[in-house]
Amino acid sequence: MSASLLRRGLELLEAPGLGEAPPELQGERDGPRAAGAARRRKAAPQAGRNKATVKGRVVKSAIEEYHKKKPVNHLTANLKYMLKGRFVANKAITEQVLAQNRGRKSKDQPPKKEAKKKPEGTVFTEEDFRKFEREYFGRP
């Protein structure tokens, strides 16, 4: 590391105003590099008001900003609103709206409901059961 880089690093770490030595203690530097370094030192930002900020701007707290942008749960308010209404849509209209919003792909279609098979009636009547009972068990 060069001496000039080391000096610059020390200047940045020192408190403003304390790092400058009196002129009699400062050594004379000759050459073109010394003049450029002196100009850079003079132009180095001193502690003071930052001129890049907008006038009258208030610094905001990071905690307040976090609380402002934190997501809010609206579930309870939405449930109260939904349950408050007494109007219930017709089931046919609801199905029609759902069908319109559904895609044409097979993955978007609901599973088809199979019709329940009705249990077939027996071919035997009560008289046939009584007759079988008499023949099998021997009761009159």
VOGU-3710 file (C-alpha; in Angstrom, 3 decimals, decimal comma):
1> msasllrrgl> 0,000/0,000/0,000  1,365/3,407/-0,902  1,909/6,170/1,619  -0,659/8,435/-0,041  -3,385/5,788/0,220  -2,489/5,213/3,840  -2,654/8,972/4,541  -6,045/9,233/2,829  -7,396/6,313/4,845  -6,225/7,906/8,074
11> elleapglge> -7,789/11,226/7,089  -11,145/9,531/6,561  -11,023/7,845/9,957  -10,021/10,945/11,920  -12,556/13,365/13,340  -12,984/16,532/11,230  -10,564/19,339/12,097  -8,269/17,164/14,231  -6,314/15,487/11,450  -4,669/18,585/10,031
21> appelqgerd> -1,235/19,400/11,349  -0,034/22,996/11,734  1,655/24,351/8,588  5,109/24,497/10,202  5,014/20,751/10,942  3,798/19,786/7,477  6,579/18,876/5,094  6,802/20,591/1,732  5,886/18,303/-1,119  7,304/19,047/-4,498
31> gpraagaarr> 6,207/17,809/-7,873  2,978/17,609/-9,906  1,536/14,852/-7,752  1,744/16,956/-4,611  -0,343/19,745/-6,133  -3,064/17,297/-7,236  -3,128/15,654/-3,822  -3,426/19,039/-2,117  -6,394/19,940/-4,356  -8,086/16,634/-3,592
41> rkaapqagrn> -7,560/17,174/0,123  -9,089/20,635/-0,055  -12,086/19,292/-2,001  -12,595/16,427/0,450  -16,033/16,680/2,074  -15,988/18,188/5,512  -18,535/17,483/8,199  -21,502/19,728/7,645  -24,905/19,862/6,096  -25,486/17,439/3,252
51> katvkgrvvk> -26,448/19,582/0,289  -27,903/16,672/-1,672  -30,979/16,462/0,546  -34,244/18,267/0,011  -34,837/21,277/2,217  -37,229/20,609/5,085  -37,100/16,854/4,730  -37,664/14,880/7,914  -35,724/11,672/8,495  -38,183/8,813/8,913
61> saieeyhkkk> -37,770/6,003/11,370  -37,131/2,626/9,787  -39,376/0,965/12,376  -42,296/3,239/11,487  -41,788/2,520/7,781  -41,778/-1,211/8,495  -45,034/-0,995/10,442  -46,645/1,030/7,636  -45,726/-1,530/4,985  -46,441/-4,601/7,108
71> pvnhltanlk> -49,242/-6,699/5,538  -52,577/-6,425/7,293  -54,914/-9,398/7,717  -58,387/-8,425/6,484  -59,938/-11,852/7,034  -62,216/-10,943/9,953  -63,518/-7,774/8,294  -64,164/-9,642/5,047  -65,964/-12,468/6,825  -68,216/-10,025/8,652
81> ymlkgrfvan> -69,029/-8,297/5,373  -69,766/-11,554/3,563  -71,874/-13,022/6,341  -73,815/-9,784/6,794  -75,517/-10,068/3,407  -78,664/-12,142/3,237  -78,927/-12,409/-0,532  -78,099/-15,890/-1,805  -77,623/-16,353/-5,528  -79,570/-18,953/-7,437
91> kaiteqvlaq> -77,603/-22,183/-7,789  -78,174/-22,313/-11,566  -76,750/-18,790/-11,971  -73,782/-19,632/-9,779  -73,013/-22,716/-11,877  -73,314/-20,662/-15,066  -70,827/-18,057/-13,803  -68,386/-20,768/-12,719  -68,688/-22,455/-16,113  -67,930/-19,181/-17,902
101> nrgrkskdqp> -64,822/-18,575/-15,819  -63,553/-22,110/-16,231  -60,946/-22,822/-18,890  -61,327/-25,283/-21,744  -58,443/-27,502/-20,710  -59,178/-30,803/-19,079  -57,270/-29,789/-15,945  -59,678/-26,861/-15,472  -62,779/-29,027/-15,675  -64,274/-30,343/-12,449
111> pkkeakkkpe> -64,493/-34,112/-12,059  -67,699/-35,455/-13,566  -70,143/-36,806/-11,042  -71,380/-40,257/-11,823  -75,078/-40,803/-11,319  -75,791/-43,064/-8,406  -77,310/-46,334/-9,442  -80,670/-46,951/-7,896  -80,914/-50,281/-6,161  -82,925/-52,578/-8,363
121> gtvfteedfr> -86,128/-53,913/-6,895  -86,300/-57,596/-6,085  -88,013/-59,928/-8,453  -89,558/-61,768/-5,553  -92,756/-60,640/-3,864  -93,889/-61,142/-0,274  -95,951/-64,138/-1,282  -92,872/-65,790/-2,800  -90,951/-65,272/0,457  -93,791/-66,802/2,515
131> kfereyfgrp> -94,022/-69,758/0,149  -90,258/-70,338/0,373  -90,424/-70,129/4,164  -93,142/-72,775/4,299  -91,245/-75,102/1,980  -87,824/-74,679/3,569  -88,637/-74,487/7,258  -91,786/-76,573/7,097  -94,008/-74,036/8,777  -97,639/-73,658/7,709
//
